[in-house]
Amino acid sequence: MKYNPFNKNTESPRGNRKERNILTALLLNTTLAYAALMVCRMIFVLTNYKLYSGTIGEDTLISLIKGAVLFDTSAVCYLNALYLLCLLFPLHYKEGKAMQVITKWAFIIPNAAGIIANLCDTVYVPFTGRRTTWNVFSEFKNEENIGTIIGSEVMTHWWLVLTGIIIIWLLYRLYTPARKESLKLKGYYLTHLPLLIAVIPLLIFGIRGGIGKAVRPITLSNANQYVSSPDGAAVVLNTPFCIIRTIGKKPFTEKKYFNEEELAGIFTPLKQYAVQGEANGKNVAILIVESFGKEYIGAYNPRNEGSLTPFLDSLITVSKSYAYSYGNGKKSIDGMPSVLSSIPMFVEPFFVTEASLNRVSGVAGELRKMGYNSAFFHGAPNGSMGFQAFANATGFERYYGLDEFCTSPDHNGKNDHDGTWAIWDEPFLQYYAECMNDMQEPFVTSVFTASSHHPFKIPNDYSTIFLGGDDPFFKCVQYTDHALKRFFDYAKEQEWYRNTLFVITADHTNHSIEPRYKSTAGWFEVPVIFFSPDGDPAFTPGIDSTTIAQQADIMPTVLEYVGYDKPFVAFGKSLLSTPAEESYAVNFTNETFQYYKGKYVLHFNGEKSTALYNLHNDIELKENIIGTNDVQENMERELKAIIQQYMNRMVQDRLTPETDN
């Protein structure tokens, strides 16, 4: 029989789908792959509609669809490259039943992986604000309890698991096999070879996102051209594309916005404070509270139903805090470098980049030069999230984790474990306070709590006390607030208490409910609280509504406060000596830098400014006033300098005074 790709259909030997000629099979299966991604996106949007309703309402449907098709095309090309090779490679020896089976699974397995990745992000994106990238495998590689976490999510989101199974089953059932062909060699190669030659450039163009020399391969940042605000980028992106395009990518590349002389005149992270008199010898205790965004704290956001945080509300009345205070990242592994080393998250979490091997400044390491003792506490398994490695690298002398807690004779060991992440906050904060009793002053310590976190569990003893309300996270907030109260009740009876500066912040925010906190600025609003039990006037109580604070300011503020007079590197500023009009904050989301200064927040994509908002009058970021205000040029100039200093120092290993050549 002579080869003819357009023969009439015949029944598949497997009996579930008709075999088609090779071109028809290719088109039908490619359409099926597109449909699977689009269905996943619909599920993503419907599940997270409250989060993206503003974006979907502001952006045109045509724009969103164009963006979705662009990124789905690239993902389809990536996921189906092996399938296309198996199907089209012109080698007559490969024709047969065995190769048909291999070709089918070369289609099913990668596309099923893409479906699973998208559905996982349906749950994960609300907590991170962005689609997952390749670094997620580095973030969780040290988690001993990853199986428990996944199992818990599977049980909680059983409907999503069932949906995924159905989509993958339909992928399997609707797959169209290409007809097994009996051909003469000449006809076989004259048909297959031109088809392969035609498909290869289409595959390349699809991956790149366009045709022509002027078209650069699309990256995650291209999503922003289809949405009016960076928070909508996750709608047009898909997770397989984001993971594949970030494999092996270096997040930090040197910038050349300014020459070195200009750069130093605009911004430098190399700092040194002039100290008046002797160092005060104050202890420092930094509490990083899991997921404790400002949205949940009654002192900043009174609730008709009553405050979720009565203790923290009372502490804020005798503390210094800020109406405009921001995190420098959206994940736990962003919070620790931001707070303890004044390193914000730009592009990717610092922990999972090559720059994490650089020599790094840290509040513990710097204060060690003044004779301070130091310890870091985290109730998860030792090594979890890379915290122990970072604590060691930045100068903490001791690390207290799950292992140390379990050897303490005064506590209940793993009986106090929450079953998913770590030791419950109440017993671990008590343990933290008790350990400070044994430390020689002056000391600097930090604790990273864990209970106010998904899957939103609290100890059984409190299940009828902290009810939370409509949102399951609220009861965790109530429990952690209670744990903080118990910590301070114990601490204030200890000798070291009145000689200690307490700093309280969050690692990042959790999912948002109120409109203000659903904006790209609101996503990052965390408390920055300084409490001095002896009433030190350096931290006069009150909520400062003129100064902008950020996590990265904690390290330089602490160093100036205790009287540290040596140089150090920090991308934040001291809140003690920086005038309110010069205060700023910076963070990064969905390929966009956000720079807060004065009343405004500027969005910058690395090449140009894309938005400017008046935070004081437009807290939900509804009105983009780009091009209408004189502050834009100066803000962009300052932000470029921060980015250039950050990127170049990361690449050049210049994160300490000793390496600042």
N, C-alpha and C positions, 0 to 999 in steps of 0.2 A: 504494500500500500504506500502510495506517495504521501509525503507530509503535507497536511493542510491545517493550519491553525484555526480555521473557521468551520470545521466539521460540525455536524449536528450533535446535540448533546447526547450523552450516554449516561446511564446510571453509574454512580460511584460503586466500586466493589465493596465499600464500607456501608453503603445503603442509605446514608442519612442526607446526602446532598448530591445533586447532579454534578458530574464533572463538566468542566467548561474548557474551552480553548485557553491557552496560556495568557493571552491578553485580557480576556474577560475575567478570568480568575484573579489576575493581578488587580484590575480595577475594582472588582467587588470586595476583595479582601482589604484593599487600601481604604475604601469607603467605610468598611466595618471598623477599621482601626480609628479612623476619624470619629465615627459615631460613638465609640467607647469613650474617647477623651471628652467629647462634648457632653455626654451623659454624666460623666464624673464632674464636670464643671457645673452642670445644672444642680447636682446634688450638693456640691460645695457651696454654691450661692444660696440655695434654699435653706441649707442647714445653718449658714452664717448670715442670713439675710439682715438681721438687726445690726450686724457689724458693718455691712457694706451697703445698706439701704441708701445712705446719703450719696455714696459714689455712684451707685446705679441710677439714682434719680437725677444726678447732675450731668452725667456723661450720656452721650447719645448711644442708642442701641447699636447703630451702624459702626460707630467707633470701637465699641467693646467687641463686636463680632469680628471686625477686621483684625484687631489685636489678637483675639483668641485663635482665629484661623492661621495667622502668621506663626504663632508659637506652637500650635498643634501640628502644623505642617512640618516644622523642624523636628518635633518630638516623634511624629509618625515616621519620618525618614530615619532618624536614629534607631528607633525601636525595630524597624523592619528592614534594616540594611542586610542582616544575615538571611532573612527570608527571601529577599530579592535576589541575593547571590545564589542561594540554593535553587530558586525557581528558574533563574535566567541564565546562569552560567552555561555557555555552550559546550557541553561535553556529553556526547551521546551515551557514554558508558554509565552515566548517573541515572538514566531514565529507568524507572521500575518502581515496584511497590515500596521497597525499602526507602528509596529517596523521597517518595511521596509522603511517607510517614515523617521522615526527618524534616522535610520542608514544612509540613503542617505544624510541627512542634516548634520550629524556628519562628513561626508566626505567633503561636499561642503563648509561649513562655514569656518573651519580652513584653508583649502587649498586656499580658496578665500582670506582670511586674509593674508596668506603668499604671494600670488600674489600681493596684494595691497602694502604690505610692501616693496617688491622688486622693484616695479615700482616707489614708492615714493623715494626710495634711488637712482634710476636712475637720479633723479633731484638733490637730496640732497648731494650725495657723492662728486661731484666735488667741493663743498664748504668746506667740512670737511676733505676730504682725507681718510675717513674710513667708513665702514659700520655702520649703526645706531645700538646703543645698548639700553638696557632698560632705561637708564638714560634720554633718550629723553623726556619721559613723565614728568620727574621732571623739565627738562630745560624749558619747555613751559607751565607749569601748571599755572603760574601767568599771562599769556598773555591774556588780554581782547580782543585783536583783532585777535585771532587765527582763528576765522571763516572767517574774511576778508582775512587773509593770505592764507588759504586753498582755498577759492573761487578764489582768484587771480591766484593761481597755477593751479587750474582746468581749468580756461579760457586760460591761457598761454600754458599749455601742454594738450590741448584738445585731441590731437592725441594719447597721452599716456593714457588718460582716456578711450578713445574709444578702444584702444588696450586691456586695462585691462578688459573692459566689454566683449569684444569678447572672451578673454581667459577664463574668468569665465563662460560665456555662454557655451563655448565648454566643459568645465569641467562638467557643468550640463547636457548637451545633451549626452556626451559620457560616463557618469557614467553607470556602469553595475550593475544592481540589482541582488542580489542572489535570487535563486528560493525559493518561498514559499513551504515549505515541509510538507507533511503528512507522519508522521513517527511513527514507533513503538518506544517506549522509549529506549529500549535497543540499537537499531540501531542508534538512534539520538545521544546518549551519547558516544557510542563507536566510533563515527566519529568526533563529535565536540570536545570532551575532548582531544584526541591526537593532533588534529590540533591546539588547543589553546596552549597545552604544547609545541608543536614544534615552534610556532610563538613567544612566550614570550621571549625565549633566543635570537632569531634572532632580536627582537625588541630592547632588551638590548644591544646586540652587535652593532647594527646599531647606537644607540644613543651614545655609548661609542666610536665608531670609530674603532672597532677591536675586536679580540677574544684573550683571554688568560689573565693570571694574570699580565703579564708584561705590558699590554696595559693600559695606563692611559686614562681616558675620554678626548677626544679632546677638546681643547679650541680654542679661536680665534687665539692664537699665533701659532698653528699648521699649519696655512695657509702659513706661511713663508717658510716651507720646500718645498713647491711646486713652489715657485717663486724665482727669483734671487735678487729681491729688495722688500722692504716692501710696496712700492706703488702698487705692483701687488696683494697684499693680497685680496683686495676688489673684484678682478676678480674671485677668487676661492671660496670665502665665499658667503653666501647668508644671507639676512637680517633676516628672521625668526630664523635661527640658532643663529645669534648674539644677537637678542633680548631675546630669550628664555634662552640662556646660561648665560646671565648676570642678570637675575631676582634674586634679593636678594643676589647677590655676593658682597662681601666686596673687594673693589679694593686694599686696603692697607693691607699688611701682613708684619710682622717684618722680617727683613733679618739678617743674621749672617755671612756675608762675612769676617768680621774682629772682633777681640775683641775690647772692648771699648777704650783701650789705643792706639791700632793701628789706629782705626777709627779717633780718635781725632787728631792724627798726620798727617793724610792724608787730611781730610776735616772736617771742622765744620761750620755750618751756624750761630753759635753764634759769633757776631761781635761787635767790639768796636774800634772806631778810636781815635787816639791821635790828639787832636785839638791844633793848634798853635794859641795863642791869643784868642780874644773874638769872639763869634759868630757874623756873618756878618749881621744878621737880614734880609736877602733877602726873598722876597716873592717867592713862587713857583706856577707856573700854568702848569698843566700837561694835554695836549690835546691828547686824545685817539681817533684817527680818524678811523671810521668804514671801514674795508676792504681795507685799503690804503697800499697795498704791495709796495715794492720798484720797482717792475716791471713797475709801471705806472708813476714813477717820472722821469722827463726828466734829472735831474741832475745826476742820476745814469745810466740812459738808454736813450741816445739821440735817437730820432725818426726822420726818414726822413720826415715824414708828419708834423713835428712840435711838440713841447712839449704840453702835456696835463696839465702840472702844472707850468705855467710860474711864478706864485707868489712863490710857494714853492721852485722852482729852485733858485730864487733870494735870498730867505731867507737862503738857504743852503750855499750860498757863504759867508755869514757872521756868520755861525753857525759851531759848531763841530758836525760831523756825521761820519759814519763808512761804509766802503765798504763791510764789513762782519758783518751784524747785523741781528738778528733772533728773531722771536717770540717764546714763550714757549708753544704755543697751537694753535689750528686751529678754535676755536669758540670764540664768543664774551664773553661767560662766562669763558673762559680761560684767556682772555686778562686782565681783571680787577684784578684778584688776582696776575697775573704775574707782572704787572706794579706797582700796588699800595701796594702790600704786599710781593713781591719777592718770590711768590709761583708758580713754574711752574706746568703745567698739566702733571701728571704722571698717566697713566692708565685710569682715568676718571676725568671729570671736578670737581675741588675742591668743587664748589657750591653744587653739588648734592650728595656728600658723607657725611657720618656721621662726618667726620673730620671738616666739616664746622661749627659744633657746638663747636669746640675747641676754646680756647682763642687764638686770632691771632694778630700778629704785623701788623702795617700798617704805611705808611708814615705820614698820618694825626694823628694817635694816638701817634706816637713817637714825632712828632713836637709839639703836644699839651703840652707835658711835658716842652717845651721851651716857652710856652705862645703863640703859633701860633693859630689863628682862622682858621677854615676850613669849606669847603663846597664842595659838589659833585653835578654835573649837568648832567642830562640825559633827553632828551625831549620826552621820551616815557611815557605811563601811569605809574604812581607811582607804584612801586612794580614789574615792568616788569623785566624779566630775573633774578630776585633776587638781582639786583644792590642795591636797597635801603637797603635791609637787610645787605648786605656785607659792604656797606658804613658805616652803623651804627655800625656794629661789629668791624670795624677796626679804629674807632675813628673820623670819619667825624661828625662834630657837626650839620650841616644842609644839607638838601637834597632838591634840586630844580628839580622837574620833570614837567610833563604835567600840573598837578594841579596848581602849583605855576605860571607857565608861563601864564596859562589862567586867572589868577587873576591879572596879570600885566596890568595896564591901558594903558601902552604905546605900547602894542602889540595886535595882532589880534586874540589871543586865538586859538581856533580850526580851524579857517580859514587858519592858517599857518600849519596845520597838513597835512602830505603827503598822508593820506588816508589808510596807511598800518601800518607804524611803529611808527613814531614820528614827532615832529616839524621839518620843513625843517632846514637845517644847517645854512643858512644865518640868519634868524631871531633869532634862538636859540643861536648862537654864539654871536650875538649882545646883547641878554639878559644876557648871561654869563658875558660879559665884563661890562655891566651896573651894575650887582649885585656886582661885585668886587669893584665898586666905593663906595659901602656902607659898605665894610668890613674894620675893623680896622687892620692895619698892625702890625706885619708881618702876612701873611696868606698863607695857602696852599690850592689850589683848583684843581679840576680836572673836565673835561668835556668829555663826551662820545658822539660823533656825531652819525648820523644815516642815512644821505641821500645817501651816496655812498654804496648802498646795493641793492640787488635784491628786488623788480622787476624792478630796473633800471629806475626810474622815476625822473624827475626834475620839478621844477615849470613851469607852462605854459609860464610865462614871459620870460623864458630863452630857450624855445623850438627851437627858430630859431637862437639862439646865440651859444649855446653849442651843436654841432652836433655829436661830438664824433668820427665818422668814422665807420669802419666795426663792431666794438664790441659795443654792447649796454651799457656796463659798462663805456665806455670812457666818455660819456657825464656826467655821475655822478661824475667822477673824476674831470672833468673840472668845474662843478658846485661847488663841495666842495672846490676846490682850490680857486675859486672866493670867497666863503664864508669865508675862512681863511684870504684872503686878506682884506676883509671888516672888519673882527675882528681886525686884526693888525692895519688897518688904524684908527679905533676908539681907540684902546688901547694906541697907541703911543701918543695920545693927553691927556692921563690921568696921574695924579700925580704919581700913583703907578708903571707906566710902566718901568721906567729905574731902579727901584729897584726890578725887578722881573726876575727870571730865568724861561724861557719857555722851556718846554720839549714836543716834538712832537713825537708820535709813532702811530702805528696802532694796533688794537686789534688782527688782523690776516690778512692773504692775501685773495684775491678773486680767481676766476678761473684764470688759467695761460694760456699764449699764447706762449711766447718764450720758447725754449727748456730748457734753464738754470733753469727756474722757474717751470718746470714740474718734476724736480727731487725731491726726498724726502727732500733734503736740501733746494732747491729753494722754496718749498711749504711754508717755514717758514720765508722767507726773508722780513722783515719789516724795515722801517726806525727807527733809534734812533737818535734824533736830539736835541742838547742843544743850545739854543740861549740866550745870555746875552746882552741886549741892550746897557749896559754900557761898552761893550768890555772887560769884565773880562778875564784876561789871563788864568784863569783856563780852559776856553773853547776856545782855540785859533781856529779861523775858519779854516776849511779844512776837507776833507774827509780822515779819517785815514784808511790806507790800511793794517796796521799791527796788530791792536787790534781787537779782536772779542768781539762784544757787543750783548746784549740780553735784552729783556724786563725786566727780573728780576734784571738787573743791575741798573735800574732807581732809585729805592728806596734807596739802599746803596750809590749811587753816590750823590743823593740829600742830604742825611743825612750828609755825610762827607763834602759836599760843604758848607752847612749853618753853620757847626760847632757843630754838634750834638756829644756829648761825652759820651753818655750812651750806655749800651749794647742793642742789638736787634738781632732778628733772620731773616736771609735772605739767600736764596739759590743762589743769584747772588753775584756780587762783585762790589766794587767801581771802576769806570773807571778812577778816578782821581789818585789813588795810586797803582793800580795793573799794574805791568809791562806787556807790550804787549805779551811777551812770556808766561806769566802765565794766560792770559785772556782765557775765555772759554764760551761756550754756551751749553745748553742741552734742548732737547725736546723729545717727544714721539709720535710715529705714528704706527698704525697697529702692536701693540704688540712689537715694537722695540724702544729702547732708542737710540737717536742720540747724540753723544758727539763731539763737535767741539773744537779743540785745535791746535794752530799753523796753519800749512797748511792742517790739516787732519780732517776728520770726521769719527768717529767709530760707527758702528752699533752693538748693544748688545741686546740679547733677554731675559736677566735676568739670564741666565745660562752661555752663552758663546758669544764671539764676532763672528759675522757672516760676517762682511764686513769692509773694510777700504778703504777710497778714499783720494786722494790728491786734495783738493778743488782748489788749485791755478792752477794746471795743468789739472784738470779733473772736471770742474765746473758742467758738466751734469751727473757726477757719472757713467761713462761708464765702468771704469776699476777697478775691485775689486782687491786690492793688499794685501788682508789679508794674514798674515803669511810671508810677505816679508820685513817688516819694523820694526825696533827696537822700534818705538814709541808706537806700539800696546799694549805692556804689561803695560806700565806706564799709558796710557790712560784708559785702562780697569780697572786698579787699582783705579784710581781717580774717574771714573764713578761709580764703585761699591760703593765707599765711599759716594758719593752724594746720590745714591739710598738708601743705608742703613740709612743714616741720615734722609732722607725724609720719608721713610716708617715707621721707628721706632718712629719718632717724631709725625707723624700723628696718629699712633695707641696709643701712650702714652700721647697724649695731651701736647706736649713740643714745642710749636710754639712761645713762648715768653720767655724772660729771667726769668720772675717770675715763669713760670711753668717748667723751665729747670732743673729738678731734676735728 
